């Protein structure tokens, strides 16, 4: 997957304000199970800039 040509890196604070350098970050995609309390089978996106 590539973020080229999108605002993903900027939106998730994964690059400098001028867009010159990408910064380390972590993305995790997790699919909730369909069974259990408040579970809907949705995919959740968690991220953290370092």
Secondary structure, 3 states (H helix, E strand, C coil): CCCCCCCHHHHCCCECCCCCCECCEEEEEEECCCCCCCCCCCEEEEEEEC
